[in-house]
Amino acid sequence: MSIIAIERLSHAFTNGQTSLTEIDLAVPQGQFVVICGANGSGKTTLLRHLNGLILPQKGRVLIAGQPVQTNLNRARQMVGMVFQEPDNQIVGATVAEDVAFGPENLGLTHLEIKRRVTECLTAVGLADFRHLPPQTLSGGRRRRLAIAGVLAMKPQIIAFDEPFSNLDYPGVRQVLEQMRSLHHSGHTLIVATHDIEKVIAHAQRLIVLDRGRIACDGPPDTVMHAVERHHVRRPCAHRLGQPVSSWLN
Amino acid sequence: MDIRIKLLATACMGYTLLTLSASLLAPALAGLIIIHSTAGAGMQRLMPALARFMPFLLFVFIARWLSTPGRPLCAALPPALTIEGLQIGMTAGLRLAALVLMSMLLTRTTLPSQFSAGIAWLGRPIPWLPEKKAAIMLGLALRLLPLILQQLKETAEAQRARGVGNRKNPIFRLTCLALPAMRQLFARADHLADAMLARGYTDARVWHVPPLKPRDFFNLFYIGLFCLLLCRLDAFLLSSGVGLS
């Protein structure tokens, strides 16, 4: 069974503009999926359907076999979402407090919350920063803190919305390393980006969205040649006819 | 100290400060400054923070001085400047300064999450107060205030870079700052709300506050006793003619 199943999903904004049209998608557990597309192609809208921030107007979104809207809390626990701008996601006054926000919302015991905070901060390499205010961290560390906040809810799926925006090279590498580690630990990763260069070497599947429709879907090697038709730039190495290598190498 | 006890003690001390006369306010102010320095904030850090409130304190002092009738301070000065007005103005100024110092001490030694937990706990018995919402709002306000100020600064800089300083109309300049800043703040608030929902926030959120220990009750008792003794001493000084009203 697919951990994510989207059936004939359509969405239009209140001004009548269509953002998603008849999306059908199935993602097996543990897959690393990159969703790319130009601005306004519907990437973020699609991600927001996964944990019920937007409920389907038409069609269905199923997480581990259950429609999202039947149990929003379950969907939000199962699908962690890392937003484009970490400052908009961080609510705690200190690093540790921010990581504790999700588990507190789940109503866990104090001891369990403490355990998860320590575990997640260690996992993202921020254990030494636990008492610092989040705004004092660098961009890459703030993004890792956002990931830790999501991990503390023990999700099976993690959705990243433009995870590399506003990051310098070390910041991109830190986030990428985190993604790789999450994938190795069995998480299903969905990465929405218009810049596939940085992440595509790690992905198992590439989906191209164009004006709210799935234009291409398949292994990166087979889909890559078509992405520029849909306003997404191919990785430099691919343009030069060379194999695409990881930014971590 | 437990946050609930800390909030109750602050309320108790705040009330005491509001009732003290000028003769004890000055030592109280000095005491608060000493407590600040033991909490890691010496005069060097305290004065810039206190300076922000200075215009307000001066305004209160001058307003009370000018509006209190009594004996003229000096024949050469206008009759509105009275001896009683000066005393009352100084008392009001000192009182507010002490309250500001105490609030600063509270915020300096308390994490926003502790505030939220304390407010959620103390607000429970109040029937019309949505205590959990109030607690999360307070926590977010404290967390986001620096970001909002940063946002305003960036917008102001961007407007200055586009030459808004050349415009003479202050209302136009204010509009140029306020509109984009408000737009961005509302967008940020929307994003934050989405992020909180995505992390499972509901009104049923549980705030963890450790159970109160006997030591906490003793702390509250001692602080209450101290405030009571201060009030009695103040009353004694006033009745014996030593204190200033």
Interface residues (C-beta under 8 A of the other chain):
Chain A: R48 N51 L53 N73 R76 Q77 G80 M81 F83 E85 D87 N88 Q89 V91 G92 A93 T94 E97 A100 F101 G102 E104 N105 L106 G107 H110 I113 Q135 G149 V150 M153
Chain B: L111 P112 S113 G139 L140 L142 R143 P146 L147 R188 H191 L192 D194 A195 M196 L197 A198 R199 G200 Y201 T202 A204 R205 V206 W207 H208 P210
